[in-house]
Amino acid sequence: MRLASVLLCVLFSFVSAKSTLDGSSSHHVQRRDTKPKSKYAGVIGTKLQAFPTWFVSAGDRVQINCTAHTDKMKYGDKVYLHLTWTNMRPGNRTKKIVASQPASTGIAYELNPVTHEHQGVYTCDDNGSLPEVYVLDWHDMLWVEDAPPKASMEVMSHNRSQFFSDEAFTLGCQLPNDNAQWKMMRFDEWKGTVTECPGQVSSDQQLSTTITPVHLDPYILYWCENPAGDRSNSLNVSIASVTTVVLESPPLPVMEGEDVMLRCFQRDKKTKEISFSFHTSYYKNNRLIDNSFGRGPFEQEGNFTLKAVTKADEGVYKCEMPEGGDSFDSWLSVKAWPVEE
């Protein structure tokens, strides 16, 4: 299983391929590889990562790594990996190969500095020149934040962005008063596609939709856009299709100085009952930061509170329950208060 997210636009620069950067990270979980049919002589699994993250601001530096992480039959010298970029401008979803290297070498592609023109979907795949080898593709979206965004996207029904399979949730998008034709969109990381959300309801300058996910929706990115290319913020939604544990954490950025409570939920596979547990561990960037034994008076039911957060608290969080395993990763974003002039 995997996770991962991201967007791009039209103009961007080419950078020569380099060796894979050690320590690169992704905010999402690897998806489960689908076994190919027996007619294939070999299988190559790909991996797509961005260092330091898929969600960036204009002016940042990003390195995108496209590598082969599974190649038991050693076809890597014969199969060429392609790093493909799909422009995300409304009405112009054009695709272009930006780098190509042998699978044994991998691709390291750098964007420095990042602009809104680099936004879009990146795909790690092969060129199809060796049809007897099955290459598993991998998609992610590079999202370049607008400052400030033209519209505001939020989870209306919950204070989290992780949900259980078949657990309904409602998304809303508050729109500006500009009479533009806004639509709520979604990026499917598994398929690498961008589509309009079904069942959208427009009322009082707001779009909303209620979604009941299925187990084939492990990770979806949502946002609103209009034909002029204006966008809202993005929301990452993860669906617990294998694990029975989800993490409650703020789906939108929080301000410095606020307290942030993390909470872990577990759902029984048979009864569908949702419960808490004192036996909960919390991790930041894959490092244990707290377990539920020896709690203070402000912690209850396995909750964990980050007091007066700063930018240092920003990162990837997850929780673990002994009975249900790990949750998905959630990115906690911390914003500084604007400086008064």
C-alpha positions as CSV (number, residue, x, y, z in Angstrom):
1,M,0.0,0.0,0.0
2,R,1.3,3.4,-0.6
3,L,0.5,6.9,-0.2
4,A,1.5,9.9,-1.7
5,S,0.1,13.5,-3.4
6,V,0.6,16.4,-6.0
7,L,0.1,19.0,-9.0
8,L,2.0,21.1,-11.8
9,C,1.6,23.5,-14.8
10,V,3.3,24.3,-18.1
11,L,6.8,25.7,-17.9
12,F,9.6,24.0,-16.1
13,S,13.4,23.3,-16.4
14,F,15.2,20.1,-17.1
15,V,17.9,18.9,-14.8
16,S,20.3,16.1,-15.4
17,A,19.6,12.8,-13.7
18,K,21.7,12.1,-10.6
19,S,21.9,9.4,-8.0
20,T,19.0,8.9,-5.6
21,L,19.1,11.3,-2.6
22,D,19.4,9.3,0.6
23,G,16.8,10.2,3.3
24,S,14.2,11.4,0.8
25,S,10.7,11.3,2.3
26,S,7.1,11.0,1.3
27,H,4.1,11.9,3.3
28,H,2.1,9.0,2.0
29,V,2.1,5.2,2.4
30,Q,3.2,2.9,-0.4
31,R,0.3,1.3,-2.2
32,R,0.0,-2.5,-2.5
33,D,1.5,-3.9,-5.7
34,T,-1.0,-5.6,-7.9
35,K,0.4,-8.9,-9.1
36,P,0.7,-9.1,-12.9
37,K,-0.6,-11.9,-15.0
38,S,1.6,-15.0,-15.5
39,K,2.5,-14.1,-19.1
40,Y,5.2,-11.6,-17.8
41,A,8.8,-12.8,-17.5
42,G,9.6,-10.3,-14.8
43,V,8.3,-7.6,-12.6
44,I,9.7,-4.2,-11.7
45,G,8.1,-2.2,-8.9
46,T,8.7,1.6,-9.1
47,K,8.8,4.2,-6.3
48,L,8.3,7.9,-6.6
49,Q,9.4,10.3,-3.8
50,A,9.9,14.0,-3.4
51,F,12.5,15.6,-1.1
52,P,11.5,17.2,1.2
53,T,7.8,17.0,0.4
54,W,5.2,17.0,-2.4
55,F,3.5,20.1,-0.9
56,V,5.6,23.2,-1.5
57,S,5.6,27.0,-1.8
58,A,6.9,29.0,-4.8
59,G,10.7,29.4,-4.5
60,D,11.3,26.1,-2.7
61,R,13.7,23.4,-4.0
62,V,12.3,19.9,-4.7
63,Q,14.0,16.8,-5.9
64,I,11.8,14.1,-7.4
65,N,13.2,10.5,-7.4
66,C,11.9,7.8,-9.7
67,T,13.5,4.5,-8.8
68,A,13.0,0.7,-9.1
69,H,12.6,-0.8,-5.7
70,T,11.8,-4.4,-6.9
71,D,13.8,-6.1,-9.7
72,K,14.4,-9.7,-8.8
73,M,15.1,-10.8,-12.3
74,K,17.7,-8.0,-12.9
75,Y,16.0,-6.4,-15.9
76,G,17.0,-2.9,-14.7
77,D,19.7,-2.4,-17.3
78,K,17.3,-3.1,-20.1
79,V,14.2,-1.3,-18.9
80,Y,14.2,2.5,-19.1
81,L,12.2,4.4,-16.5
82,H,10.3,7.5,-17.6
83,L,9.4,10.4,-15.3
84,T,6.3,11.9,-16.9
85,W,4.7,15.2,-16.0
86,T,1.0,16.0,-16.6
87,N,0.1,19.7,-16.7
88,M,-2.9,20.4,-14.4
89,R,-4.1,23.6,-16.0
90,P,-7.9,23.4,-16.3
91,G,-8.9,22.2,-19.8
92,N,-5.3,21.4,-20.7
93,R,-4.1,18.2,-19.1
94,T,-1.1,17.7,-21.4
95,K,1.5,15.0,-20.6
96,K,5.3,15.2,-21.2
97,I,8.3,13.0,-20.5
98,V,10.8,15.1,-18.4
99,A,13.5,12.5,-17.8
100,S,14.5,9.0,-18.7
101,Q,17.1,6.6,-17.3
102,P,17.8,2.9,-16.9
103,A,15.8,1.4,-14.1
104,S,19.0,0.2,-12.5
105,T,20.2,3.8,-12.3
106,G,16.9,5.6,-11.4
107,I,16.0,9.2,-12.0
108,A,16.7,12.3,-9.8
109,Y,15.0,15.3,-11.2
110,E,15.4,18.7,-9.5
111,L,13.1,21.8,-9.6
112,N,14.9,24.8,-8.3
113,P,13.3,27.2,-7.7
114,V,9.7,25.8,-7.8
115,T,7.1,27.9,-9.5
116,H,3.4,27.4,-10.1
117,E,4.3,26.3,-13.6
118,H,5.8,23.1,-12.1
119,Q,2.5,22.0,-10.7
120,G,1.0,18.8,-11.8
121,V,1.0,15.0,-11.7
122,Y,4.3,13.1,-11.9
123,T,4.3,9.4,-13.0
124,C,7.1,6.9,-12.6
125,D,6.7,4.3,-15.4
126,D,8.6,2.7,-18.2
127,N,8.8,3.3,-22.0
128,G,7.2,-0.1,-22.9
129,S,10.3,-1.2,-24.9
130,L,10.5,-4.6,-23.0
131,P,6.8,-5.8,-23.0
132,E,7.6,-9.1,-21.3
133,V,8.5,-7.1,-18.1
134,Y,5.6,-5.7,-16.1
135,V,6.5,-2.3,-14.6
136,L,4.2,-1.0,-11.8
137,D,3.5,2.7,-12.3
138,W,3.4,5.2,-9.5
139,H,1.7,8.6,-9.4
140,D,2.0,11.6,-7.2
141,M,1.0,15.3,-7.4
142,L,3.2,18.3,-6.8
143,W,1.1,21.0,-5.2
144,V,2.4,24.5,-5.1
145,E,0.5,26.6,-2.6
146,D,-1.3,29.8,-3.5
147,A,-0.8,32.6,-1.0
148,P,-3.5,33.2,-0.2
149,P,-5.8,30.7,-2.0
150,K,-8.8,32.1,-3.8
151,A,-11.2,29.7,-2.0
152,S,-11.2,27.7,1.2
153,M,-11.6,23.9,1.3
154,E,-12.4,22.1,4.5
155,V,-13.8,18.8,6.0
156,M,-17.2,19.9,7.3
157,S,-18.2,16.7,9.1
158,H,-15.1,15.7,11.0
159,N,-11.9,17.2,12.5
160,R,-9.7,14.7,10.6
161,S,-8.8,13.7,7.1
162,Q,-8.5,9.9,7.7
163,F,-11.6,7.7,7.4
164,F,-12.6,4.1,7.4
165,S,-13.8,2.4,4.3
166,D,-17.5,3.1,3.8
167,E,-17.5,5.9,6.5
168,A,-19.2,8.9,4.9
169,F,-17.7,12.4,5.2
170,T,-18.6,15.8,3.8
171,L,-16.3,18.3,2.2
172,G,-17.0,22.0,1.6
173,C,-15.4,24.7,-0.4
174,Q,-16.1,28.3,0.5
175,L,-16.0,30.4,-2.7
176,P,-15.3,34.1,-3.4
177,N,-18.0,36.3,-4.6
178,D,-16.7,36.5,-8.2
179,N,-19.4,34.5,-10.1
180,A,-16.7,32.2,-11.5
181,Q,-17.6,28.6,-12.4
182,W,-15.9,26.8,-9.6
183,K,-15.8,23.0,-9.4
184,M,-14.6,20.6,-6.8
185,M,-11.9,18.3,-8.1
186,R,-10.0,15.1,-7.0
187,F,-6.8,13.4,-7.7
188,D,-6.7,9.6,-7.5
189,E,-3.1,8.6,-6.5
190,W,-3.7,5.0,-7.5
191,K,-5.0,5.8,-11.1
192,G,-3.1,9.1,-11.5
193,T,-6.2,10.8,-12.8
194,V,-7.9,14.1,-12.1
195,T,-11.7,14.2,-12.2
196,E,-14.6,16.3,-11.1
197,C,-16.2,15.3,-7.8
198,P,-19.7,13.8,-8.2
199,G,-22.7,15.0,-6.4
200,Q,-21.6,18.6,-5.8
201,V,-24.2,20.9,-4.3
202,S,-23.9,24.7,-4.7
203,S,-25.4,27.0,-2.0
204,D,-24.6,30.4,-0.6
205,Q,-21.2,30.7,-2.2
206,Q,-20.2,27.2,-1.1
207,L,-19.7,23.9,-2.9
208,S,-20.2,20.7,-0.8
209,T,-20.2,17.0,-1.5
210,T,-20.7,13.9,0.7
211,I,-18.5,11.0,-0.1
212,T,-18.7,7.4,1.0
213,P,-15.3,5.9,0.2
214,V,-14.6,2.3,-0.8
215,H,-11.5,0.2,-0.1
216,L,-10.1,1.0,-3.5
217,D,-9.7,4.7,-2.6
218,P,-6.5,4.6,-0.4
219,Y,-5.5,8.2,-0.9
220,I,-7.3,11.1,-2.6
221,L,-6.4,14.8,-2.9
222,Y,-9.3,17.3,-3.1
223,W,-9.5,21.0,-4.1
224,C,-11.6,23.6,-5.9
225,E,-10.7,25.4,-9.1
226,N,-12.3,27.6,-11.8
227,P,-11.6,27.8,-15.5
228,A,-9.2,30.7,-15.0
229,G,-6.9,28.5,-13.0
230,D,-7.7,30.0,-9.5
231,R,-7.7,27.3,-6.8
232,S,-8.5,26.7,-3.2
233,N,-6.1,25.0,-0.7
234,S,-5.8,21.2,-1.1
235,L,-7.0,18.5,1.3
236,N,-5.4,15.0,1.6
237,V,-7.9,12.3,2.5
238,S,-6.7,8.8,3.4
239,I,-9.0,5.8,3.5
240,A,-8.1,3.0,5.9
241,S,-8.7,0.0,3.6
242,V,-6.3,-2.5,5.3
243,T,-5.6,-1.1,8.7
244,T,-8.4,-0.6,11.2
245,V,-6.8,2.5,12.8
246,V,-7.2,6.2,11.8
247,L,-5.6,9.3,13.3
248,E,-7.5,12.4,14.2
249,S,-5.4,15.5,13.5
250,P,-6.3,18.9,12.1
251,P,-6.7,18.6,8.3
252,L,-6.0,22.3,7.8
253,P,-2.9,24.4,9.0
254,V,-2.9,25.5,12.6
255,M,-1.5,28.7,14.0
256,E,1.6,28.9,16.1
257,G,0.8,29.0,19.8
258,E,-2.3,26.8,19.5
259,D,-2.7,23.4,21.3
260,V,-3.2,20.5,18.9
261,M,-4.8,17.3,20.1
262,L,-4.1,14.0,18.3
263,R,-6.4,11.1,18.9
264,C,-6.4,7.5,17.6
265,F,-9.5,5.6,16.6
266,Q,-10.0,1.9,16.0
267,R,-12.9,0.2,14.3
268,D,-14.0,-3.4,14.9
269,K,-14.0,-5.3,11.6
270,K,-17.2,-7.2,12.4
271,T,-19.3,-4.8,14.5
272,K,-18.0,-1.6,12.9
273,E,-17.9,-0.1,16.4
274,I,-15.4,2.8,16.8
275,S,-13.4,2.9,20.0
276,F,-10.4,4.5,21.7
277,S,-7.5,2.9,23.6
278,F,-5.1,3.9,26.4
279,H,-2.6,1.6,24.7
280,T,-1.7,4.1,21.9
281,S,1.7,5.2,20.6
282,Y,2.3,8.4,18.6
283,Y,5.0,9.0,16.1
284,K,6.4,12.1,14.4
285,N,8.5,11.5,11.2
286,N,8.6,7.8,12.1
287,R,10.1,8.4,15.6
288,L,8.2,7.5,18.7
289,I,7.2,10.7,20.6
290,D,4.7,9.4,23.1
291,N,2.9,6.3,24.4
292,S,-0.2,6.2,26.5
293,F,1.4,4.9,29.7
294,G,2.0,7.3,32.6
295,R,-0.3,10.0,31.3
296,G,-0.7,13.4,33.0
297,P,-4.0,14.8,34.1
298,F,-4.7,16.5,30.8
299,E,-4.5,13.3,28.7
300,Q,-7.4,10.8,28.5
301,E,-8.5,7.9,26.3
302,G,-5.1,7.7,24.6
303,N,-5.1,11.3,23.4
304,F,-1.9,13.2,22.9
305,T,-1.7,17.0,23.0
306,L,1.0,19.2,21.4
307,K,1.1,22.3,23.6
308,A,1.6,25.7,22.0
309,V,2.9,24.4,18.7
310,T,5.6,26.1,16.7
311,K,7.1,25.4,13.2
312,A,9.3,22.8,14.9
313,D,6.1,20.7,15.5
314,E,5.3,20.6,11.8
315,G,5.8,17.1,10.3
316,V,4.3,13.7,9.6
317,Y,2.3,12.1,12.4
318,K,0.8,8.7,12.8
319,C,-0.5,6.5,15.7
320,E,-0.3,2.8,16.5
321,M,-2.6,0.6,18.5
322,P,-1.4,-2.9,19.5
323,E,-4.7,-4.4,18.4
324,G,-5.1,-2.7,15.1
325,G,-1.7,-1.6,13.8
326,D,-0.6,1.7,12.4
327,S,-2.7,4.5,11.0
328,F,-1.9,6.3,7.8
329,D,0.5,9.3,7.9
330,S,-1.0,12.8,8.4
331,W,0.9,16.0,7.6
332,L,0.5,18.7,10.3
333,S,1.1,22.2,9.0
334,V,1.9,25.1,11.3
335,K,1.5,28.7,10.2
336,A,3.1,31.7,11.7
337,W,1.0,34.7,12.7
338,P,1.4,37.6,10.2
339,V,3.9,40.3,11.2
340,E,2.2,43.6,12.1
341,E,3.7,46.5,10.2
